Amino acid sequence: MVIKVSNFGDILMSRPAGREAFLMAKAYVFKGLKADETIILDFDGIKVLAPSWADEFVCGTKNEFTNTVQCINTENPSVKASLETVLEIA
């Protein structure tokens, strides 16, 4: 399952916004997720990603589901740095 993170906006900044995005995805997007299906988070089109938003959304996804989670299109310096920070902590 590919999730276009840009569907939540292109400037992803706060912990409350990340939590809200995760809860929305959990209720609607992940509803049809199969147990063995890989979750691919596509960061194409993201201009700014804050570590707090990434922590809530990415770590929330990794903690909630047993599926493998992959991140693609992470070349943007903001996305790359935030994911490195968050995934290092997780």
HELIX and SHEET records of a PDB file:
HELIX    1   1 VAL A    5  PHE A    8  5                                   4    
HELIX    2   2 ARG A   15  MET A   24  1                                  10    
HELIX    3   3 ALA A   25  VAL A   29  3                                   5    
HELIX    4   4 PHE A   30  GLY A   32  5                                   3    
HELIX    5   5 PRO A   51  ALA A   54  1                                   4    
HELIX    6   6 ASP A   55  CYS A   59  3                                   5    
HELIX    7   7 GLY A   60  GLU A   64  1                                   5    
HELIX    8   8 PRO A   77  ILE A   89  1                                  13    
SHEET    1   A 3 VAL A   2  LYS A   4  0                                        
SHEET    2   A 3 ILE A  39  ASP A  42  1                                        
SHEET    3   A 3 VAL A  69  ILE A  72  1                                        
SHEET    1   B 2 ILE A  11  LEU A  12  0                                        
SHEET    2   B 2 VAL A  48  LEU A  49  1                                        
END                                                                             
